[in-house]
Amino acid sequence: MAAVDVDTPPLDVRLLPAAALCWLATLFGILLGWHFALGTSIALTGSAAVVFVAFRRRSALALRVGAGAIAALLLAAGFSLAVCMRTHASATHSLAELGEGAYVTATVVLSDDPKPMRSPGGPAWVTVTAQLREIRVAAGASAIGGAVVVMAPADSWRMLLPGQEVEVRGSVRPPRHSDLTVAMIRATGPPRRVEAPSRLQRFAGDVRTRFAAAAGEALPGAEGGLLPGLVVGDTSGLPDGVREEFRAAGLSHLTAVSGANVAILLGAVLLSVRGMTLGPRTGVVLAALALAMFVVIARPSPSVLRAAVMGAVGLLALVTGRRKQAIPALATAVIVLLAVYPALAVDFGFALSVLATAGLILLAPTWADWLRARGVPRAAAEMLAVATAAFAVTTPVVAAMSGTVSTVSIVANLLVGIVIAPITVVGAIAAVLASVWFPAAVVVARCLGPPLSWLIWVAEQAAALPGASITVPSGMPGAVLALSGVVAVGFGIRFALGRTR
């Protein structure tokens, strides 16, 4: 039996209940409406009062526990009240009250890049999130706020950039998701009165465009479309077949901006600083600059900011080895992100990112130690523990989101894990070079041909295996079923390995 390290400090989980309560309060408030959110806020405040009365004459330890519980309950009550106000504003928004099919002329500011929609055999369309500035109907104009989704023809909208103010004419549709979006506007034509983007967004758009061009020139076929997706989350050039193979193999997370991208880039910066014998303060400054540049180029949307925060937290856990500090940092990150972007509470990407980071901090080190105690080499134990922990904590969410579970995800991620860091770092160098020295960017991107081909080959072979993807019910039933399967397999492996010792 492995010895227990008595010097290991206990985990600091004091902020986890507050983070969980705030997340749940925001989640159910958005899904169930402002009436539920208001009732939740009142109930949480009342619960805090009950705890205060129950603990006010207890021991010092009980008082500390009670104070922590009261703080968590009151914080969650505040989140419920805030989401109550947001959901009420969305439900009573003048655009939503116009009714489905009403035609409006709206001035909006784009929040993200236009995303292509799947429309086999039909005309190409894109969707883009935006913030309302003004709407005009027959009764007149009104200046209002609120988030909308614009569905528009791709040929005249795909080149627009975040931050641009445009005028759109179209019909009102109800939002597709419960995420504080006021409505969807189906555009009837090209945008009107398009204003120029900011210099920062023009710079980011130029980097993305030139990087995609360099990748396409340097690499044949799918490799050229995959590289921008791995580095900056630009999947516009990724073939649908490759996209589907990545999904079936459990590798689709690689083509979305994630905390792993951020952790790899920041880790490369810190290692470079250490190699040049620069001081820790210089390292922090350079890492912060690299993080800011990455956020700008990948777009400062809520999902990218979430990835940046989670990546920084994950890197903290890896670099310092101090899980005690990483857990409060993760909980604080969840609370702050939900306070700024409440709609993240219903975003599957946010849940996957938080759970993957928590798995990295809480489960992977313990599982790696358990494997090493059974004779597994350190490097292999750590790689297997990280991949298995990420699979275990994210599979229920993936099942709820897509109605599928990849049975080859762990093996596929282990096989491609060795090439992800080089692709990310060298690809980032190529992206920077693309805006200042295009031929050099092409040469650098060409060096990534073999690892990208390996990545595509693994996805293709894994997706082709019988039973690579299992269909389960979507939503909560699928999540419960997937969680039960993960727990059963985990106990089975532990029992089998325990008997072989």
Beta strands, then each sheet from edge to edge (+ up, - down):
strand 1: 103-110
strand 2: 115-116
strand 3: 125-137
strand 4: 140-143
strand 5: 147-153
strand 6: 165-173
strand 7: 181-187
strand 8: 404-406
strand 9: 469-471
sheet 1: 2+ 3- 1+ 6- 7+ 5+
sheet 2: 2+ 3- 4+
sheet 3: 8+ 9-
end
